[in-house]
Amino acid sequence: MTTATASPSGFGPIRQIPAHELVVDQMRRALELGQFRPGDRLPTERELSEMLDVSRTVVRAAVAVLEREGLIAVRRGRGGGFTVQAPTYDPAETRRLMRQNKTAVRDAFDYRIVVETGATRLAALRRRAADLTKLRTLLESMDSALDAAMQDQSAHRVTEFQTLDSAFHMGIAQACRNDYLLESVADARRKMWLPTGAIFGRLEPNANDHHEAILEAIESRDPEVAAAQMEEHILGTRNTLESWLKR
């Protein structure tokens, strides 16, 4: 596959993208969006090869990249496989990266506000009973996960909450019933973490703020309140981040 870098004329050089980079991108995205949690087993090499329609050699090359990044552990031989690893966390390094990438962080939050408020507005108009049930279940699980994380700020506890949080936001995007917005929300949430090196290493007590109000507005079919609550929630995350960087 190829990609182009645009110039002012609209044209640019074409770069060949190795197949394993595309596989890495898909697998990394699944991990960043919480579709697999630390300790989960990924599909086998053969299964990934069939699902992604690539050779097992390509899968091996992709897995090697993710293993070097510490995102998965590889156990070879009979009974082996790929296991998702909890992200490592270095507060000083994370602060350095975020200060170094201030513009990228700002742009990521702007992007997230635009697409997630739009998706939430449509979700309030188009949601179904099954959507509400799913979101309510996730919210209850998030409450429990946050309580546990406040007692134990281990990587496992933090990632557990963040996985549920991502599922909640993606559940709202699914309820808007617009595939373009669903893809955009996934992309926006992913870009929010990329400048920071993946995740925060601990949770703040306000991590679950506004989720209840967002869900209630969606349930009441009030698109403007739902969108406003989503914006407040994302701005709250941004404010928490900015305060953390000043410590």
Salt bridges, closest charged atoms under 4 A:
GLU21 OE1 - ARG15 NH2 3.79
ASP25 OD1 - ARG190 NH2 3.01
GLU32 OE1 - ARG190 NE 2.53
GLU45 OE2 - ARG56 NE 2.98
GLU45 OE2 - ARG60 NH2 3.12
GLU50 OE2 - ARG46 NH1 3.31
GLU67 OE1 - ARG76 NH2 3.54
GLU69 OE2 - ARG28 NH2 2.62
GLU93 OE2 - ARG96 NH2 2.72
ASP107 OD1 - ARG106 NH2 2.69
ASP110 OD1 - ARG238 NH2 2.76
GLU116 OE2 - ARG112 NE 2.46
GLU116 OE1 - HIS169 ND1 2.77
GLU116 OE2 - ARG189 NH1 3.57
ASP131 OD2 - ARG177 NH1 2.80
ASP152 OD2 - ARG157 NE 3.79
GLU160 OE2 - ARG37 NH1 2.74
ASP165 OD1 - HIS169 NE2 3.53
ASP165 OD2 - ARG189 NH2 3.05
ASP165 OD1 - HIS211 NE2 3.19
GLU183 OE2 - ARG29 NH1 2.75
ASP187 OD1 - LYS191 NZ 2.75
GLU204 OE2 - ARG247 NH2 3.30
GLU212 OE1 - ARG136 NH1 3.00
GLU219 OE1 - ARG136 NH2 3.91
GLU224 OE2 - ARG121 NE 3.21
